């Protein structure tokens, strides 16, 4: 009886540890999603190379966090079945690769754009000192260049005019954020929620072809 009780206790501890592991992965993915969405909004709201530079550093941190998630999933002690673990690693890897592609574009183009931002700020400060009623402020060439960055354009929320253009566009960059980040995030969240359901004694459902929205699929991890 003593040995039986000890076995039951060990099994319960393993189960609880697995629940903590899966819940932690879900929390990491939600943290990355929240941070990435914040970056998207702020870049458009501020329309500034300074904000672009600051927020892209946060995006790089998010990519590092996703890499750490992959390493945790790669451990054979994760107790997630091999097929599901392979899908999870693939989904998270696609998300990381997408964020890294944005970081590569940032590293290539940021310096000259930041220089133009500094020139614009000096011109705008002069404009404010010399302003007259009805005067038109100078355009920001840095923001104009940021709007032209291909990967960033597919990442940030589109303006109304850009949205109209994207409706008739076949450019894959315009859908990259959804395909390579949101859809993969939904797929990973669905697998992890299925794993929690399996641990709790429910069935282990297959990952649906059409995932629920990220907000819904991750809501239960709050």
Phi, psi and omega in degrees: 000319180298315179296322179296315178297322178295320178297318178297318180296318179296320178296320179295320179294319178296319179297314180297322179294322179293320177299316179297320181297309182296319179297322178294321178296316177300317180296321178297316180295320178294321178299317178296314180302313181300318182292317181295318178297322178297317179299315181303314184291315185293323180300317181285322183294319184272334179048051186220140176294330178297314178294319178304312181297316181294313184288329178293332175294324175295323179294322177297320176298323178295320177297321178296320179298320177294324177296321177294325176297317178300317180298320178295319180290331181290343180291134181292345180275005182290340177067011174270138183303150186302314179300315180293320180297319178297319178295319180297313180299320179295317180295313180294323178296321177296318178299314180297315180299323179295314179296323178294328178293324175293322179293323178295319177296319178300312181296327183284324190247350190294315188304305180296328178291320178297323177298318179293327178296319180295320178295318179298316182298322177294319179293323181290323177296318177297319179301317181297325181285327185257007190297147175233157179306131178084358181291146180262125180292155180291150175288155178263103182294335179295316179293324177299320178289322178299322179297336181272351179291122189298308184291322178294323180297322178285345183266312186284155175301137183280147172287172182299320180290320178294324178297319178296321179293319184293334180296329180254006183266147175252011180293121183295335182296333182289340180247006185298320182300316180291313185291316189264349179236298185297311181297320179290325176296317178298319180296315179296316181297322180295318178297316182293321177293324175296323177295318177297322178296320179295317181298323183281359175106358178277184178284164178254087187292151175288155179291126181294153178293318178251113184280155173291166179297155182302318182301317180289318186290337180255359186299324183287351180271354179297000000 
